[in-house]
Amino acid sequence: MGRRTHTVIIVPHSKADFIKFSFSTRAFMILASVASVAVILSVVAIGFTGSAADRRADVSRLESENQELVRVNQELESTIAAVQQRLDDFEKRTSQLALAAGMVGESGKPMILESAGSAMNTGGPYTPLPGDINVLKLRGDMIAEHLLEVEQAMADQEQKLSSTPTIAPVIGVITDGFGNRRDPFTGKRAYHHGLDLSARRGTPIVAPADGVVVFAGRNNGMGRMIRISHGFGFQTVYGHLDKILVEPGQDVRRGEEIGHVGNTGRSTGSHLHYEVLKDGRFVNPLYYILDAY
């Protein structure tokens, strides 16, 4: 049996001759196989090209994201360094305030540094640690806590200073000092518990510190008298007044007028008898007067 052949005739629209192709079945099968493989390879090539484009897009996106992360990390490192510097500055200023407030430990350094060292389990003064976010937060919390302690210490110190009788209640001539003297009435030796400040009758008397009036009235030997409690163990007494301008329970401020110099009670002339007590004991008022004498 001979080989089977196939003929393809192409008939053009014009009056040209017919075009005829003849080929065997085997050749047709080979041609069809080649065409199929070509189609498959084309599809694969198209798919690979698309996949490669996607991968290039992914790589480009990852590179862009990596650059953004690098930038963000650099900004974060810069921010951490700035925060670290600010915390160092705050800690230094807090230490200086602690020294001013008298918060000094046995080592002579501010107590807040010693407590910080103990809190960080270093056994000594606090040393800044690397710029870890958690460490920075801990440092910030500790400095805030220490600043509150310093503020409280300074407030206590300010209150103590405002309660200390540091100004003269009246400007006059000291006619009798604190301690042993001869009594002007008996001529015998007697202990004088205050200062006698001679001044004209009616001269204003001012409070030497903030406090509360605990007595205002007559007292046999003192005549018209005022007693003020200032807190922190301080009390002051004013005797022989001509006029009293305050009442018991009244708050007074340093420099506020409380009465006038007089000659009431057991007195030989117009003057103010002024006493200062610390923790219930008489002390020399001159030790506390800073603006005169």
Secondary structure in CASP SS format (residue, H / E / C, confidence):
PFRMAT SS
TARGET T0000
AUTHOR 0000-0000-0000
METHOD secondary structure of the structure
MODEL  1
M C 1.00
G C 1.00
R C 1.00
R C 1.00
T E 1.00
H E 1.00
T E 1.00
V E 1.00
I E 1.00
I E 1.00
V C 1.00
P C 1.00
H C 1.00
S C 1.00
K C 1.00
A C 1.00
D C 1.00
F C 1.00
I E 1.00
K E 1.00
F E 1.00
S E 1.00
F E 1.00
S E 1.00
T H 1.00
R H 1.00
A H 1.00
F H 1.00
M H 1.00
I H 1.00
L H 1.00
A H 1.00
S H 1.00
V H 1.00
A H 1.00
S H 1.00
V H 1.00
A H 1.00
V H 1.00
I H 1.00
L H 1.00
S H 1.00
V H 1.00
V H 1.00
A H 1.00
I H 1.00
G H 1.00
F H 1.00
T H 1.00
G H 1.00
S H 1.00
A H 1.00
A H 1.00
D H 1.00
R H 1.00
R H 1.00
A H 1.00
D H 1.00
V H 1.00
S H 1.00
R H 1.00
L H 1.00
E H 1.00
S H 1.00
E H 1.00
N H 1.00
Q H 1.00
E H 1.00
L H 1.00
V H 1.00
R H 1.00
V H 1.00
N H 1.00
Q H 1.00
E H 1.00
L H 1.00
E H 1.00
S H 1.00
T H 1.00
I H 1.00
A H 1.00
A H 1.00
V H 1.00
Q H 1.00
Q H 1.00
R H 1.00
L H 1.00
D H 1.00
D H 1.00
F H 1.00
E H 1.00
K H 1.00
R H 1.00
T H 1.00
S H 1.00
Q H 1.00
L H 1.00
A H 1.00
L H 1.00
A H 1.00
A C 1.00
G C 1.00
M C 1.00
V E 1.00
G C 1.00
E C 1.00
S C 1.00
G C 1.00
K C 1.00
P E 1.00
M H 1.00
I H 1.00
L H 1.00
E H 1.00
S H 1.00
A H 1.00
G H 1.00
S H 1.00
A H 1.00
M C 1.00
N C 1.00
T C 1.00
G C 1.00
G C 1.00
P C 1.00
Y C 1.00
T C 1.00
P C 1.00
L C 1.00
P C 1.00
G C 1.00
D C 1.00
I H 1.00
N H 1.00
V H 1.00
L H 1.00
K H 1.00
L H 1.00
R H 1.00
G H 1.00
D H 1.00
M H 1.00
I H 1.00
A H 1.00
E H 1.00
H H 1.00
L H 1.00
L H 1.00
E H 1.00
V H 1.00
E H 1.00
Q H 1.00
A H 1.00
M H 1.00
A H 1.00
D H 1.00
Q H 1.00
E H 1.00
Q H 1.00
K H 1.00
L H 1.00
S H 1.00
S C 1.00
T C 1.00
P C 1.00
T C 1.00
I C 1.00
A C 1.00
P C 1.00
V C 1.00
I C 1.00
G C 1.00
V E 1.00
I E 1.00
T E 1.00
D E 1.00
G C 1.00
F C 1.00
G E 1.00
N E 1.00
R E 1.00
R E 1.00
D C 1.00
P C 1.00
F C 1.00
T C 1.00
G C 1.00
K C 1.00
R E 1.00
A E 1.00
Y E 1.00
H E 1.00
H C 1.00
G C 1.00
L E 1.00
D E 1.00
L E 1.00
S E 1.00
A C 1.00
R C 1.00
R C 1.00
G C 1.00
T C 1.00
P E 1.00
I E 1.00
V E 1.00
A C 1.00
P C 1.00
A C 1.00
D C 1.00
G E 1.00
V E 1.00
V E 1.00
V E 1.00
F E 1.00
A E 1.00
G E 1.00
R E 1.00
N E 1.00
N H 1.00
G H 1.00
M H 1.00
G E 1.00
R E 1.00
M E 1.00
I E 1.00
R E 1.00
I E 1.00
S E 1.00
H E 1.00
G E 1.00
F C 1.00
G C 1.00
F E 1.00
Q E 1.00
T E 1.00
V E 1.00
Y E 1.00
G E 1.00
H E 1.00
L E 1.00
D E 1.00
K E 1.00
I E 1.00
L C 1.00
V C 1.00
E C 1.00
P C 1.00
G C 1.00
Q C 1.00
D E 1.00
V E 1.00
R C 1.00
R C 1.00
G C 1.00
E C 1.00
E E 1.00
I E 1.00
G E 1.00
H E 1.00
V E 1.00
G E 1.00
N C 1.00
T C 1.00
G C 1.00
R C 1.00
S C 1.00
T C 1.00
G C 1.00
S C 1.00
H E 1.00
L E 1.00
H E 1.00
Y E 1.00
E E 1.00
V E 1.00
L E 1.00
K E 1.00
D C 1.00
G C 1.00
R E 1.00
F E 1.00
V E 1.00
N C 1.00
P H 1.00
L H 1.00
Y H 1.00
Y C 1.00
I C 1.00
L C 1.00
D C 1.00
A C 1.00
Y C 1.00
END
